Amino acid sequence: MKNECCRCAYFTAYYTKAYCCFLRTDCGHCDEQNQTVKKRGSCESFKPKSHPRKIKRALVLDELEKALTTINGIKLILDEREEEFKIIRD
């Protein structure tokens, strides 16, 4: 079965406490139906879970480098303007 409750975004699994860990049970809570359901069951209000995508470190570092270059450029422009205003005031 493709649209199983255990793969649904509305499903929250129930766990039991074992000696040194928690074990997943064969049922859970459905937020859409507001009742306990079997994890291998299915219904018409199935919504797939969304998983966050992995962030690639190299791309993040490149974007941070571009942002830093832009900020440094703005800082240089502001520093030059400040020096110009000092000369005009004196």
FENCOR-V960577 format. One record per residue. RES is the residue in three letters. OMEGA is omega in whole degrees, 0 to 359 (* if undefined). Layout:
# FENCOR-V960577
[[RES OMEGA] [RES OMEGA]]
This chain:
# FENCOR-V960577
[[MET 182] [LYS 183] [ASN 179] [GLU 181] [CYS 182] [CYS 178] [ARG 184] [CYS 180] [ALA 181] [TYR 186] [PHE 173] [THR 185] [ALA 172] [TYR 180] [TYR 173] [THR 181] [LYS 176] [ALA 183] [TYR 184] [CYS 181] [CYS 175] [PHE 180] [LEU 180] [ARG 180] [THR 180] [ASP 180] [CYS 181] [GLY 182] [HIS 175] [CYS 180] [ASP 182] [GLU 180] [GLN 182] [ASN 178] [GLN 177] [THR 181] [VAL 174] [LYS 183] [LYS 178] [ARG 179] [GLY 177] [SER 178] [CYS 183] [GLU 180] [SER 180] [PHE 176] [LYS 183] [PRO 177] [LYS 176] [SER 180] [HIS 179] [PRO 180] [ARG 178] [LYS 177] [ILE 180] [LYS 186] [ARG 182] [ALA 179] [LEU 179] [VAL 180] [LEU 177] [ASP 180] [GLU 177] [LEU 178] [GLU 177] [LYS 180] [ALA 179] [LEU 178] [THR 179] [THR 180] [ILE 178] [ASN 176] [GLY 178] [ILE 179] [LYS 179] [LEU 179] [ILE 180] [LEU 178] [ASP 179] [GLU 179] [ARG 179] [GLU 178] [GLU 178] [GLU 179] [PHE 177] [LYS 181] [ILE 181] [ILE 181] [ARG 184] [ASP *]]
